[in-house]
Amino acid sequence: MARIVRKARIDNESWRLHDPARPLDAVAHDVARGDIAGLLVTREQWRDTEAVLVRWAIPHALLLKNTDDPLDAIDIVPRASVIAIEFPRFTDGRGYSIARVLRGRLGYLGELRAVGDIMRDQLFYLMRVGFDAFELRDDQDANAAIAALRDFSVRYQASSDQPLPHFRRRVA
């Protein structure tokens, strides 16, 4: 099971990438047994299989690759309770922009999860653009990841997690 840091808490959860060759009734049994939480599906898979996934009561989340344009999924975004954005390499920052578009322009309010090659040093900044869940690799310390979310005590710029810049906030 993957370790997820969600809202500064550790959770064990397993979402499986959808394999079109695997029958959905078998996936439904996996969900019922608690082997997996649900399926991560691409935009195309969501559009092709949503009715069947709903009929089988299989939880499903939208997986956006770093090359996807979130505006191409504008019809799916409001129905997705979880959107996972893939980071194939920690040096690829396109996921930050995708998150910002989802939160800012599309008003997405559900869980936004970073998956793939993310590092402790990125977590604070990922949170700033709207991510609220992070799938950790096996070699990463979950407690260190939670601590990374508090690396900085003052945030000067406006962002998804603090809409007012520091100079506009009232100091108590």
C-alpha positions as CSV (number, residue, x, y, z in Angstrom):
1,M,0.0,0.0,0.0
2,A,1.1,3.5,-0.8
3,R,1.7,6.0,2.0
4,I,-0.2,9.1,1.5
5,V,0.3,12.4,3.3
6,R,-3.1,14.0,3.3
7,K,-3.7,17.3,5.1
8,A,-0.6,16.7,7.2
9,R,-1.6,13.2,8.3
10,I,-0.3,9.8,7.2
11,D,-2.7,7.4,5.5
12,N,-2.2,4.1,3.8
13,E,-4.1,3.8,0.7
14,S,-3.8,2.0,-2.6
15,W,-5.2,3.2,-5.8
16,R,-4.4,1.1,-8.8
17,L,-3.7,2.4,-12.3
18,H,-6.5,1.2,-14.5
19,D,-5.5,-1.7,-16.8
20,P,-8.1,-2.1,-19.6
21,A,-7.2,-5.8,-19.9
22,R,-8.3,-6.5,-16.3
23,P,-12.1,-7.1,-16.1
24,L,-13.9,-4.5,-14.1
25,D,-15.8,-7.2,-12.1
26,A,-12.4,-8.4,-10.8
27,V,-11.5,-4.9,-9.9
28,A,-14.9,-4.5,-8.0
29,H,-14.0,-7.6,-6.0
30,D,-10.6,-6.1,-5.2
31,V,-12.3,-2.9,-3.9
32,A,-14.9,-5.0,-1.9
33,R,-12.1,-7.0,-0.2
34,G,-10.2,-3.8,0.6
35,D,-7.2,-4.7,-1.6
36,I,-7.4,-1.3,-3.4
37,A,-9.2,1.9,-2.7
38,G,-10.1,2.5,-6.3
39,L,-8.8,3.1,-9.8
40,L,-6.7,5.9,-11.3
41,V,-8.0,6.5,-14.8
42,T,-6.9,8.9,-17.5
43,R,-9.3,11.3,-19.2
44,E,-9.9,8.9,-22.1
45,Q,-10.5,6.0,-19.7
46,W,-12.8,8.1,-17.6
47,R,-14.9,9.0,-20.6
48,D,-14.9,5.4,-22.0
49,T,-15.7,3.6,-18.7
50,E,-17.4,6.0,-16.3
51,A,-20.8,4.4,-16.6
52,V,-19.4,0.9,-16.0
53,L,-17.3,2.1,-13.0
54,V,-20.4,3.7,-11.4
55,R,-22.5,0.6,-12.1
56,W,-19.8,-1.6,-10.4
57,A,-19.5,1.0,-7.6
58,I,-15.8,1.3,-8.2
59,P,-14.3,4.5,-6.8
60,H,-12.3,6.2,-9.5
61,A,-10.0,9.2,-9.6
62,L,-8.8,11.2,-12.5
63,L,-5.1,10.8,-13.4
64,L,-3.6,13.7,-15.3
65,K,-0.1,13.3,-16.8
66,N,2.3,16.2,-16.8
67,T,1.6,16.6,-20.5
68,D,-2.2,16.9,-20.2
69,D,-4.0,20.1,-20.5
70,P,-6.5,20.3,-17.6
71,L,-8.9,22.3,-19.7
72,D,-9.3,19.2,-21.9
73,A,-10.9,17.6,-18.8
74,I,-13.2,20.5,-17.9
75,D,-16.2,18.2,-18.1
76,I,-14.7,15.7,-15.7
77,V,-13.2,18.0,-13.1
78,P,-16.4,18.8,-11.2
79,R,-17.3,15.1,-10.9
80,A,-13.9,13.9,-9.7
81,S,-13.5,13.7,-5.9
82,V,-9.7,13.0,-6.4
83,I,-7.4,14.2,-9.1
84,A,-3.9,12.8,-9.2
85,I,-1.2,14.7,-11.1
86,E,1.8,12.7,-12.2
87,F,5.4,13.9,-11.7
88,P,7.6,11.5,-13.8
89,R,10.7,13.4,-12.6
90,F,11.2,15.8,-9.8
91,T,12.8,18.3,-12.2
92,D,9.6,18.5,-14.2
93,G,7.4,21.3,-12.9
94,R,4.5,21.2,-15.3
95,G,2.3,19.6,-12.5
96,Y,2.6,22.8,-10.5
97,S,0.9,24.7,-13.4
98,I,-1.8,22.0,-13.8
99,A,-2.6,22.3,-10.1
100,R,-2.8,26.1,-10.3
101,V,-5.2,25.9,-13.3
102,L,-7.4,23.3,-11.5
103,R,-7.6,25.3,-8.3
104,G,-7.6,28.8,-9.7
105,R,-9.3,28.8,-13.1
106,L,-11.5,25.7,-12.7
107,G,-12.3,26.1,-9.0
108,Y,-11.6,22.5,-8.2
109,L,-12.3,21.8,-4.5
110,G,-11.6,18.1,-4.2
111,E,-8.4,16.3,-3.2
112,L,-5.5,17.2,-5.4
113,R,-2.8,14.5,-5.1
114,A,0.9,14.6,-6.3
115,V,2.1,11.2,-7.4
116,G,5.4,10.1,-8.8
117,D,8.9,11.5,-8.3
118,I,8.4,14.2,-5.7
119,M,10.9,15.1,-3.0
120,R,10.6,16.5,0.5
121,D,11.9,19.9,-0.6
122,Q,9.0,20.3,-3.0
123,L,6.1,19.5,-0.7
124,F,5.7,23.0,0.8
125,Y,5.6,24.5,-2.7
126,L,3.3,21.8,-4.0
127,M,0.9,22.7,-1.1
128,R,1.1,26.4,-2.0
129,V,-0.2,25.7,-5.6
130,G,-3.1,23.6,-4.3
131,F,-2.0,20.0,-3.6
132,D,-3.4,18.6,-0.4
133,A,-2.2,15.0,-0.7
134,F,1.1,13.5,-1.6
135,E,1.9,9.9,-2.5
136,L,5.3,9.0,-1.0
137,R,7.8,6.6,-2.4
138,D,8.8,3.7,-0.1
139,D,12.2,5.3,0.6
140,Q,10.6,8.5,1.9
141,D,10.0,9.3,5.6
142,A,6.4,10.3,6.1
143,N,7.1,12.3,9.3
144,A,9.8,14.3,7.4
145,A,7.2,14.9,4.7
146,I,4.7,16.3,7.2
147,A,7.5,18.5,8.7
148,A,8.2,19.8,5.2
149,L,4.7,21.3,5.0
150,R,5.7,23.6,7.9
151,D,9.2,24.6,6.5
152,F,8.3,28.3,6.4
153,S,6.2,30.2,8.9
154,V,5.4,33.2,6.9
155,R,4.0,33.2,3.3
156,Y,4.4,36.5,1.6
157,Q,2.7,35.8,-1.7
158,A,-0.9,35.0,-2.3
159,S,-1.6,31.4,-3.4
160,S,-4.2,28.6,-3.3
161,D,-3.6,28.0,0.4
162,Q,-3.5,31.7,1.4
163,P,-5.4,34.0,-1.0
164,L,-4.3,37.2,0.6
165,P,-0.7,38.4,0.3
166,H,1.1,39.1,3.6
167,F,0.8,42.9,3.4
168,R,-3.1,42.6,3.1
169,R,-3.4,40.3,6.1
170,R,-4.3,41.8,9.4
171,V,-1.7,41.1,12.1
172,A,-3.3,40.1,15.4
